[in-house]
Amino acid sequence: MSKAEDLAEKLYPKKEHVAYGPFPCEEPNMIDANKPYRIGFVEGYQQATKDLELTWEDIDWIVGEAVCRVPEDSGKEQICKEVLKRFKDYKEGKEK
């Protein structure tokens, strides 16, 4: 299970109730009332993760504005991608 799914399970635990069909002779079904909320939570979490993810262009701005000026023809994209990779590794705890 992903982090988003784990959080969704904690916030919206399985909540079953009996649902009856439109006809009186139908057998009742067990419905998980919180399932739509879990699905929405996971989708929203994943979209927020995408929206907040840094790109090499973000690192380019950080390097260009805050650290140093890198000329366009000196492999700026590769430098920025390496910084981004190191940053992600650091955030995941792979690098101290």
N, C-alpha and C positions, 0 to 999 in steps of 0.2 A: 504494500500500500504506500502511496506517496504521502508526503507531508500534508498536502492539501486534503487528501482523503482521510487521513488520521484526524485532522482538526475538524473536518465535517462530521465524522462519526462522534466525536466528543460533543460538539455543539448541537447536533441533530441526531440523537440516538434513534435506533430502530423503534418505531412506535406503531404497532399493528392494531388494527381494528377491523371489525367485520363490515364488509360492504355487500349489500344485496343488489342483485340485478334488477332490471326493469320489470321482470315478470315474476309473479308470486311463486311459481314452481321451480325457479332456478335455485341452485345451491349457493349459499353465501361464500364469498371469497375473503381471504385475509389480505388487507391492503396495508402497506407501509406508508403511513401518512407523512413521514419526514423525508422520504426519498427525493421528492422534487427540490426540497430545500438543500439537501446534500449535493445534488447535481448542480444546482445554481451556485452554491458556495465554491465547489471545486472549479467550475468554469470561470467564475469571477477571480479566484485566486490565481489561476493560470494566466488569465489576461493581465492581471496586475503585475505578475512576474515578468511577462513579456514587455509591458509598458515601462517598467523600471530598470530593465536590463541595460547595462552600459554597452555601447558599441565602440568600434575603433575610432569613429568620428568624435565620440565623447572624449576618449583618451587623447585624441589629436588636439582638441580644444584645451584639455587640462595641461598637456605637455606644452602647447604653444603659448598659453596664457600664464600658467602658473610656474612652470619649471624652466623651460628654455625655448628658444626659437629654432625650429628644425627646418632647413631649406626644403622646398618641394621636391627637388631632384635627388635627395639623399636617402631615399627609402623610408620616408616618413610613415607610410602605411604599415610597413613591416615592424618598425619600432613601436608604433602604437598598438599593433596587434600583440606584440610580445609583452608590453606593459599590461594590456588587458588580460592576457593569459595568466600572468603572474598575480594580478589582482584577484582573479577568480579563484586561483589555487589558494591564495591567502585567505579569502573569504570561506572557502570550503575546509580550511584547516590543514591543507596539504603542505603548506609552507609556513614556517615560523619566522 
